[in-house]
Amino acid sequence: MALQLPSLPKLTPRKAVVIAVLVISPFAVAGLAANGAHHSSSARPGNAAPGGAAPAVQVKDASAESLRTAAQAAAATPQCLYARLVPIGKTGWGIPLPSVWNSTSTTCNLMYGDDPYRTTSRRGDPDTAIRTLQRNLNYCYGYKLTVDGVYGSNTLGVIKAVQRRHKLAADGIYGPKTRSAMNWRLYYSKTNSWSKACSSPL
């Protein structure tokens, strides 16, 4: 037994176009939307990826990078091997700072393991530089370090805390940036007296 299909009405050309548009348009819109989403996500990194998944973003560890930079700078900076009074203008006041041996420069550093010397050279006195730093950390920051002239784990930890407080890379190395950011107790050489407050006049 043959199946008979009902006869379809004849379509005018105008009706055929309308039906074609109605059938094709949803697919066209979906295709354009997908194509547009692809272009916009590739044109602007950081937008959501197709399908709602978050884009893959590579984030550098700024902290690790800044610590590497600080370590490189420390290697190029000489060890503080003495301490000197750095005058503040012509006021008579000065700051006792760790310094380079036999020099007016305070562009030097101290790090874990210092005292004795880092190199075979026996010039200067790193013990004096470290004691000067330890006394200042105790007075100006309220720590209770043993003033022993050894840059050990306690001094390292205190320097890291001070660096974080001043928004520096917390590498535990006392160097020029830490020196300039720190608060210091001033000394008045004319009367051999110390300031009661600490400040950062550098």
Order of alpha helices (4+ residues) and beta strands (2+ residues): alpha-alpha-beta-beta-alpha-alpha-alpha-beta-beta
